[in-house]
Amino acid sequence: MAKNKDSLGSTLFVVITLCLVCAIFVAGSAVGLKPLQQKNAALDMQRNVLDAAGLLTPETDVIAVFNERVETRLVDLQTLEFVDAAYVGARSAAEYDPIAVAKKAELGKKLSKDVDIASIGSLENVTKLYFIKDDQGAVETVVVYIRGYGLWGTMYGLVAVAPDMNTIKGFKFYEHSETPGLGGEIQNPSWVAKWQGKEIYDNGKVALKVTKNVTRPAHDIDALSGATLTSNGVDHTVNFWFGEHAYGPLFDKLREGELN
């Protein structure tokens, strides 16, 4: 008697075979596309760094300018010393992702609630700095990572600081989930421009503040209208990262020229 091709067993065989073929195809595509995805992610970050530093225009050759002007270095936030990529198990400083490793026990540390005002959970042991150099090879800008919780999620940004490690030259949130038209205005060029020239410290203390009552022109930045929680999140973020538990000691050492 001929086998019934419409039987349950035949149907399951076809379904399972189809699923396996699709799974193999998807897995193969993911593996094959991974190098391209990593390359695009690296290029996007280079673009963000140049943008934060005020070096990005529609005509900018991102790769060429980045390779010519930017030196990427890794710094241990505990010892305040430069380290090489092998120290963190990376092939290069460019490849190292400080945000991704922050939650790994051997590469980061969990923050206590009283310290973690930016609500990031954990802090990487080794951070990545971008040193922007002028035509003579002197450092004219240092770009650092920041991140902190807003209304709906973590906001990821970059801050460009002058060699005095006090004056902000540029500011950029490159990833967030804040409400468009409200908290999402953290990416509005007119608001971002308000950060330029602001001073982070006053008498050694973090004085930079996002506030509705601007009384200190050198340090205060207008809060976003209708986005109180996002504004508070940005304020907490800069206070944490420029404070004693993150970049504060590092900035002191850079300011004194001890890492040059």
C-alpha positions as CSV (number, residue, x, y, z in Angstrom):
1,M,0.0,0.0,0.0
2,A,1.4,3.5,-0.9
3,K,2.5,5.7,1.9
4,N,0.2,8.5,2.8
5,K,2.1,11.7,2.1
6,D,-0.5,13.7,4.1
7,S,0.1,11.8,7.3
8,L,1.1,13.5,10.5
9,G,4.5,12.1,10.4
10,S,5.2,13.4,6.9
11,T,3.9,16.8,7.9
12,L,6.1,17.0,11.0
13,F,9.1,15.8,8.9
14,V,8.6,18.7,6.4
15,V,8.1,21.2,9.2
16,I,11.2,20.1,11.1
17,T,13.3,20.0,8.0
18,L,12.2,23.5,7.0
19,C,12.9,24.8,10.5
20,L,16.4,23.3,10.5
21,V,17.2,24.8,7.0
22,C,15.9,28.2,8.1
23,A,17.9,28.0,11.4
24,I,21.1,27.1,9.6
25,F,20.5,30.0,7.1
26,V,19.9,32.5,9.8
27,A,22.9,31.4,11.9
28,G,25.1,31.5,8.9
29,S,23.9,34.9,7.9
30,A,24.5,36.2,11.5
31,V,28.1,34.8,11.5
32,G,28.8,36.1,8.1
33,L,27.4,39.6,8.7
34,K,29.1,40.0,12.2
35,P,32.3,41.5,10.8
36,L,30.3,44.0,8.8
37,Q,28.1,44.9,11.8
38,Q,31.2,45.4,14.0
39,K,32.8,47.6,11.3
40,N,29.7,49.7,11.0
41,A,29.4,50.1,14.8
42,A,33.0,51.2,15.0
43,L,32.4,53.8,12.2
44,D,29.3,55.0,13.9
45,M,31.2,55.6,17.2
46,Q,34.0,57.4,15.3
47,R,31.4,59.7,13.8
48,N,29.9,60.3,17.3
49,V,33.3,61.1,18.7
50,L,34.1,63.6,16.0
51,D,30.6,65.1,16.3
52,A,31.0,65.6,20.1
53,A,34.4,67.2,19.4
54,G,32.9,69.6,16.8
55,L,34.9,68.1,13.9
56,L,32.0,66.5,12.0
57,T,30.5,68.1,8.9
58,P,28.5,66.6,6.0
59,E,31.7,66.6,4.0
60,T,33.9,65.0,6.7
61,D,35.8,61.8,5.7
62,V,35.2,60.2,9.1
63,I,37.7,57.4,8.9
64,A,40.5,59.7,7.5
65,V,39.9,62.5,10.1
66,F,39.6,60.0,13.0
67,N,42.8,58.2,12.1
68,E,44.7,61.5,11.6
69,R,43.4,63.4,14.6
70,V,42.3,60.9,17.3
71,E,44.4,58.8,19.6
72,T,42.4,56.1,21.5
73,R,43.8,55.2,25.0
74,L,42.6,53.0,27.8
75,V,42.9,54.1,31.4
76,D,42.5,52.1,34.6
77,L,40.2,54.2,36.8
78,Q,41.6,52.5,40.0
79,T,45.4,53.0,39.3
80,L,44.9,56.1,37.0
81,E,47.5,54.6,34.6
82,F,47.3,53.9,30.9
83,V,47.0,50.2,30.1
84,D,47.2,48.3,26.9
85,A,44.4,46.3,25.2
86,A,45.8,43.0,26.4
87,Y,45.2,44.2,30.0
88,V,41.5,43.9,29.4
89,G,41.6,41.0,27.0
90,A,41.0,43.0,23.9
91,R,42.8,43.0,20.6
92,S,43.0,46.8,20.4
93,A,41.9,49.9,22.3
94,A,39.5,50.6,19.5
95,E,37.8,47.2,20.0
96,Y,37.4,47.6,23.7
97,D,33.9,48.5,24.8
98,P,33.9,49.9,28.4
99,I,30.1,49.8,28.6
100,A,29.8,46.2,27.6
101,V,32.3,45.0,30.2
102,A,31.0,47.0,33.2
103,K,28.8,44.3,34.5
104,K,31.5,41.6,34.3
105,A,32.8,40.8,37.8
106,E,36.5,40.8,36.7
107,L,36.2,44.0,34.6
108,G,33.8,46.1,36.6
109,K,32.4,46.8,40.0
110,K,28.9,47.0,41.4
111,L,28.0,50.5,42.7
112,S,26.3,51.0,46.0
113,K,22.9,52.9,45.9
114,D,24.3,56.0,47.7
115,V,27.1,56.3,45.0
116,D,25.0,55.3,42.0
117,I,23.1,58.5,41.5
118,A,23.1,57.9,37.7
119,S,21.5,54.5,38.2
120,I,24.0,52.6,36.0
121,G,24.4,49.6,38.3
122,S,28.1,49.0,37.8
123,L,31.2,50.9,36.7
124,E,33.9,49.6,34.4
125,N,37.4,49.3,35.9
126,V,39.0,50.5,32.6
127,T,37.6,53.3,30.6
128,K,38.4,54.5,27.1
129,L,39.5,58.1,26.2
130,Y,39.7,59.8,22.9
131,F,42.5,62.4,22.6
132,I,41.9,64.8,19.8
133,K,45.1,66.4,18.5
134,D,45.8,69.6,16.5
135,D,48.1,69.9,13.5
136,Q,51.1,70.1,15.8
137,G,50.2,66.9,17.6
138,A,49.2,68.7,20.9
139,V,46.0,67.5,22.6
140,E,43.2,70.0,22.1
141,T,40.2,68.0,23.3
142,V,39.6,64.9,25.4
143,V,36.4,63.0,24.7
144,V,34.9,60.7,27.5
145,Y,31.9,58.4,27.8
146,I,29.0,59.1,30.1
147,R,25.7,57.3,30.7
148,G,22.8,57.5,33.1
149,Y,19.1,56.7,33.5
150,G,16.5,59.2,32.2
151,L,12.8,58.7,32.2
152,W,12.5,55.4,30.1
153,G,16.0,54.0,30.0
154,T,19.7,54.6,30.0
155,M,21.1,57.6,28.0
156,Y,24.5,57.1,26.4
157,G,26.6,60.0,25.6
158,L,30.0,61.6,25.0
159,V,31.5,64.8,26.4
160,A,34.3,66.7,24.8
161,V,36.5,68.6,27.4
162,A,39.3,71.1,26.9
163,P,42.8,70.3,28.1
164,D,42.1,72.2,31.3
165,M,39.8,69.2,32.1
166,N,37.2,71.7,33.2
167,T,35.7,73.5,30.1
168,I,33.1,71.6,28.0
169,K,33.8,71.9,24.3
170,G,31.0,69.5,23.1
171,F,28.3,67.3,24.3
172,K,26.3,64.5,22.6
173,F,23.8,61.8,23.6
174,Y,24.1,59.2,20.8
175,E,21.6,56.7,22.1
176,H,18.5,57.0,24.4
177,S,14.8,56.0,24.7
178,E,13.4,59.4,25.9
179,T,10.1,60.7,24.6
180,P,10.4,62.5,21.2
181,G,9.7,66.2,21.6
182,L,10.2,66.1,25.3
183,G,13.1,64.2,26.9
184,G,14.2,63.4,23.3
185,E,15.3,67.1,23.1
186,I,18.6,66.1,24.7
187,Q,19.7,65.6,21.0
188,N,18.3,69.0,19.9
189,P,21.3,71.0,18.5
190,S,20.0,74.2,20.2
191,W,20.0,72.6,23.6
192,V,23.3,70.8,23.0
193,A,24.9,74.1,22.1
194,K,24.1,75.4,25.6
195,W,26.8,73.1,27.0
196,Q,29.7,74.6,25.1
197,G,31.9,76.7,27.3
198,K,30.3,75.6,30.6
199,E,32.7,74.8,33.4
200,I,32.4,71.5,35.2
201,Y,34.1,72.4,38.5
202,D,34.2,75.2,41.0
203,N,36.8,75.0,43.8
204,G,37.4,71.3,43.0
205,K,33.7,70.4,43.3
206,V,31.3,69.4,40.5
207,A,29.4,72.6,39.8
208,L,27.8,71.8,36.5
209,K,24.1,71.6,36.8
210,V,20.9,71.1,34.7
211,T,18.4,73.4,36.4
212,K,15.2,75.4,35.8
213,N,16.7,78.3,37.8
214,V,19.9,79.4,36.0
215,T,21.8,81.6,38.4
216,R,25.4,80.7,37.6
217,P,26.0,81.3,33.9
218,A,29.4,79.5,34.0
219,H,27.9,76.3,35.3
220,D,24.1,76.1,34.9
221,I,22.3,74.7,31.9
222,D,18.6,75.3,31.2
223,A,16.5,72.2,32.0
224,L,14.4,70.8,29.2
225,S,10.8,72.2,29.2
226,G,8.3,69.5,30.0
227,A,10.9,66.9,30.7
228,T,11.8,67.1,34.4
229,L,12.7,63.5,34.9
230,T,15.0,63.4,31.8
231,S,16.6,66.7,32.9
232,N,17.1,65.3,36.4
233,G,18.7,62.2,34.8
234,V,21.1,64.2,32.8
235,D,22.0,66.3,35.9
236,H,22.6,63.1,37.9
237,T,24.6,61.6,35.1
238,V,27.1,64.5,34.8
239,N,27.4,64.8,38.6
240,F,28.3,61.1,38.9
241,W,30.8,60.9,36.0
242,F,32.7,64.1,36.8
243,G,32.7,63.3,40.5
244,E,35.0,61.5,42.9
245,H,33.7,58.0,42.1
246,A,34.3,58.2,38.3
247,Y,36.4,60.8,36.3
248,G,37.2,63.3,39.1
249,P,40.5,61.8,40.2
250,L,41.4,61.0,36.5
251,F,40.7,64.6,35.5
252,D,42.9,65.9,38.3
253,K,45.8,63.8,37.0
254,L,45.2,64.8,33.4
255,R,45.0,68.4,34.4
256,E,48.4,68.1,36.1
257,G,49.9,66.5,33.0
258,E,50.9,63.4,34.8
259,L,49.4,61.1,32.1
260,N,51.0,62.9,29.2
